[in-house]
Amino acid sequence: MEGYIHSIESFGTVDGPGVRLVIFFQGCPMRCLYCHNPDSWKPKQGRTMTTDAILEKYERYKEFLKSGGITATGGEPMLQPEFLIELFSKAKARGIHTCLDTSGICFDPQNPETALRLAEVTDLVMLDIKHIDEEKHRALTGHSNRNILAFAQFLADHGVPLWIRHVVVPGWTDDAEEQRRLGYFIGGLKTLKALDVLPYHDMGKSKYEALGMDYPLKDVQPLPAEDAQRARAEIMKGIKKRLREQN
């Protein structure tokens, strides 16, 4: 089976535990205002690769990747579900740790069979939750967050370890009450293993310029690291509240 691949990073250190082979899938239905890879949006572009070709690349570097594994990111890997499942199935058969970095936007709660097959061969999901408020999520990304939150709950219900990521964007996701709401939701995910709260940056500006595109948040300044730390503290308040209620 062949998939459309945007690029591959041989020694990724921020895309899951350990040092990893990071596969950037081509195609994404989301249009996040702060996306720094707009060249990965259009599906069925980039180069085509087989799952075996990707695993051969892993074998080339496996001595350096033993503490890590393979991460599928994007774009949106779940836009190519059969290719992704085949890749992770073959990786698992070789004892390779599999990590999915996803927005969860492609999950269909009414037809979860594909997601269930994927969950069976996925060791860790790094799930980006862009905004807890549905309408603000739609304004920020072009989509509702209903399927994303449903996917988080689906993974937790099926025992898949979760690593939640959230980007703090000035004027968009920096409200303390909403951060606590996000934490309250996250606190109900029984397989939660980690939380990354990341400061917004504008390093994608140059890529938009090169593509002849207008950068939507050109007037938004990068977020200081200490503000991201404060946001994380608010999210943790929500998590702790949920945990107290559950106990």
C-alpha positions as CSV (number, residue, x, y, z in Angstrom):
1,M,0.0,0.0,0.0
2,E,1.2,3.5,-0.9
3,G,0.5,6.7,1.0
4,Y,1.1,10.4,0.3
5,I,4.0,11.7,2.5
6,H,5.0,15.3,3.0
7,S,8.4,14.7,4.6
8,I,10.3,12.5,7.0
9,E,12.4,13.5,10.0
10,S,15.0,10.9,10.9
11,F,15.8,12.0,14.5
12,G,12.7,13.6,16.0
13,T,12.9,14.4,19.8
14,V,9.6,16.2,20.4
15,D,7.1,13.9,18.8
16,G,6.7,11.3,21.4
17,P,9.0,9.5,23.8
18,G,12.7,9.0,22.9
19,V,14.3,9.6,19.5
20,R,11.9,8.8,16.7
21,L,11.4,8.5,13.0
22,V,8.7,11.1,12.3
23,I,6.5,10.6,9.2
24,F,4.7,13.8,8.1
25,F,1.5,12.7,6.2
26,Q,0.2,14.9,3.4
27,G,-3.3,16.2,3.6
28,C,-5.4,17.9,6.4
29,P,-9.0,19.0,6.5
30,M,-8.3,21.5,9.4
31,R,-7.4,25.1,8.6
32,C,-6.0,26.2,11.9
33,L,-5.2,29.9,11.8
34,Y,-1.7,29.3,13.4
35,C,-0.8,26.3,11.3
36,H,2.9,26.4,10.3
37,N,2.6,23.7,7.6
38,P,0.1,25.0,5.1
39,D,1.9,23.1,2.4
40,S,0.7,19.9,4.0
41,W,-3.0,20.8,3.6
42,K,-3.8,19.5,0.1
43,P,-4.4,15.7,0.0
44,K,-2.9,13.4,-2.7
45,Q,0.2,15.5,-3.1
46,G,3.8,15.1,-2.0
47,R,5.7,11.9,-2.7
48,T,4.2,8.4,-2.5
49,M,5.8,5.8,-0.3
50,T,5.0,2.2,0.6
51,T,4.8,1.2,4.2
52,D,7.8,-1.1,3.6
53,A,9.9,1.8,2.3
54,I,9.2,3.7,5.5
55,L,10.1,0.7,7.7
56,E,13.3,0.2,5.6
57,K,14.2,3.8,6.5
58,Y,13.5,3.0,10.2
59,E,15.8,0.0,10.0
60,R,18.6,2.2,8.6
61,Y,18.5,4.3,11.8
62,K,17.2,1.8,14.3
63,E,20.3,1.8,16.5
64,F,19.6,5.4,17.3
65,L,15.8,4.9,17.6
66,K,15.6,2.0,20.1
67,S,14.5,4.3,22.9
68,G,11.8,5.8,20.6
69,G,9.9,4.4,17.6
70,I,7.8,5.8,14.8
71,T,5.5,8.8,15.0
72,A,2.8,9.5,12.3
73,T,2.0,13.2,12.2
74,G,1.0,15.7,9.5
75,G,-0.9,17.1,8.0
76,E,-3.4,14.6,9.4
77,P,-2.4,11.0,9.4
78,M,-6.0,9.8,9.9
79,L,-6.9,11.2,6.5
80,Q,-5.1,8.1,5.1
81,P,-6.5,5.5,7.6
82,E,-5.8,2.2,5.8
83,F,-2.2,3.2,5.0
84,L,-1.7,4.3,8.6
85,I,-3.1,1.1,10.0
86,E,-0.9,-1.0,7.7
87,L,2.2,1.0,8.7
88,F,1.5,0.7,12.4
89,S,0.6,-3.0,12.1
90,K,3.9,-3.8,10.5
91,A,5.8,-1.7,12.9
92,K,4.1,-3.4,15.9
93,A,5.0,-6.8,14.4
94,R,8.7,-5.7,14.5
95,G,8.4,-4.5,18.1
96,I,8.5,-0.8,17.2
97,H,6.7,1.7,19.4
98,T,3.9,3.5,17.5
99,C,2.8,7.0,18.2
100,L,0.0,8.9,16.4
101,D,0.1,12.8,16.5
102,T,-3.4,13.8,15.4
103,S,-6.1,16.5,15.7
104,G,-8.7,13.7,15.9
105,I,-10.8,15.5,13.3
106,C,-11.3,12.5,11.1
107,F,-12.9,10.4,13.9
108,D,-16.5,9.4,13.1
109,P,-18.4,8.4,16.4
110,Q,-21.1,6.8,14.3
111,N,-18.6,4.5,12.5
112,P,-15.8,3.8,15.0
113,E,-14.6,0.5,13.4
114,T,-11.6,2.0,11.6
115,A,-10.6,3.9,14.7
116,L,-10.8,0.7,16.7
117,R,-8.5,-1.1,14.3
118,L,-6.1,1.8,14.6
119,A,-6.3,1.8,18.4
120,E,-5.2,-1.8,18.5
121,V,-1.9,-1.0,16.8
122,T,-1.2,2.4,18.4
123,D,0.9,2.6,21.6
124,L,0.4,6.3,22.2
125,V,-1.8,9.1,20.8
126,M,-0.7,12.7,21.0
127,L,-4.0,14.5,20.6
128,D,-4.1,18.3,19.9
129,I,-7.1,19.9,21.4
130,K,-7.3,23.3,19.9
131,H,-10.1,24.8,21.9
132,I,-12.7,23.5,24.4
133,D,-15.5,25.8,23.2
134,E,-17.1,24.5,20.1
135,E,-17.9,27.8,18.3
136,K,-14.4,29.3,19.1
137,H,-12.9,26.0,17.9
138,R,-14.8,26.4,14.6
139,A,-13.6,30.0,14.3
140,L,-10.0,28.9,15.0
141,T,-9.9,25.8,12.8
142,G,-12.9,25.8,10.5
143,H,-14.4,22.8,12.2
144,S,-16.4,21.7,15.3
145,N,-14.6,20.1,18.1
146,R,-17.3,17.5,18.8
147,N,-15.6,14.6,17.0
148,I,-12.2,15.5,18.5
149,L,-13.5,15.4,22.1
150,A,-15.4,12.2,21.2
151,F,-12.2,10.7,19.9
152,A,-10.4,11.6,23.1
153,Q,-13.1,9.8,25.1
154,F,-13.0,6.8,22.7
155,L,-9.3,6.3,23.1
156,A,-9.6,6.6,26.9
157,D,-12.4,4.1,26.9
158,H,-10.3,1.6,24.9
159,G,-7.2,1.9,27.0
160,V,-5.0,3.9,24.6
161,P,-2.5,6.1,26.4
162,L,-3.1,9.8,25.7
163,W,-0.7,12.7,25.6
164,I,-2.7,16.0,25.3
165,R,-1.3,19.0,23.5
166,H,-2.7,22.5,23.6
167,V,-1.4,25.7,22.1
168,V,-2.0,29.0,23.9
169,V,-2.7,31.7,21.3
170,P,-3.1,35.3,22.5
171,G,-6.7,36.4,22.0
172,W,-7.9,32.9,21.1
173,T,-7.0,30.3,23.8
174,D,-5.7,32.4,26.7
175,D,-8.9,32.7,28.7
176,A,-8.4,31.3,32.2
177,E,-12.0,30.0,32.6
178,E,-11.8,28.2,29.3
179,Q,-8.5,26.7,30.2
180,R,-10.1,25.3,33.4
181,R,-12.9,23.9,31.3
182,L,-10.4,22.2,29.1
183,G,-8.7,20.8,32.2
184,Y,-12.0,19.5,33.5
185,F,-12.6,17.6,30.3
186,I,-9.0,16.2,30.2
187,G,-9.3,15.1,33.9
188,G,-12.0,12.7,32.9
189,L,-9.7,10.8,30.5
190,K,-8.5,7.8,32.4
191,T,-5.6,7.0,30.1
192,L,-4.1,10.5,30.3
193,K,-0.3,10.3,30.6
194,A,1.0,13.7,29.8
195,L,0.0,17.3,29.1
196,D,1.9,19.7,26.9
197,V,0.9,23.4,26.9
198,L,2.7,25.1,24.2
199,P,3.2,28.9,23.6
200,Y,2.1,30.2,20.2
201,H,4.9,31.1,17.8
202,D,4.8,32.7,14.4
203,M,7.7,30.8,12.7
204,G,5.3,29.8,9.9
205,K,5.1,33.3,8.6
206,S,8.0,32.9,6.1
207,K,6.4,29.7,4.7
208,Y,3.1,31.5,4.1
209,E,5.1,34.3,2.3
210,A,6.9,31.7,0.2
211,L,3.6,30.2,-0.8
212,G,2.1,33.6,-1.6
213,M,-0.5,33.2,1.2
214,D,-1.7,35.7,3.8
215,Y,-0.8,34.7,7.3
216,P,-4.0,35.0,9.3
217,L,-2.4,35.9,12.7
218,K,0.2,38.2,11.4
219,D,-0.6,40.8,14.1
220,V,-0.5,38.3,17.0
221,Q,2.7,38.3,18.9
222,P,4.4,35.1,20.1
223,L,3.4,34.1,23.6
224,P,6.1,34.3,26.3
225,A,6.9,30.9,27.9
226,E,5.8,32.1,31.3
227,D,2.3,32.8,30.0
228,A,2.1,29.2,28.7
229,Q,3.2,28.1,32.2
230,R,0.4,30.1,33.7
231,A,-2.1,28.6,31.3
232,R,-0.9,25.1,32.2
233,A,-1.5,25.9,35.9
234,E,-5.1,26.9,35.0
235,I,-5.7,23.7,33.0
236,M,-4.3,21.7,36.0
237,K,-6.9,23.3,38.2
238,G,-9.6,21.9,36.0
239,I,-8.0,18.5,35.9
240,K,-7.7,18.4,39.7
241,K,-11.3,19.5,40.2
242,R,-12.5,16.6,37.9
243,L,-10.3,14.1,39.8
244,R,-11.6,15.3,43.1
245,E,-15.2,14.8,41.9
246,Q,-14.4,11.4,40.6
247,N,-12.9,10.3,43.9
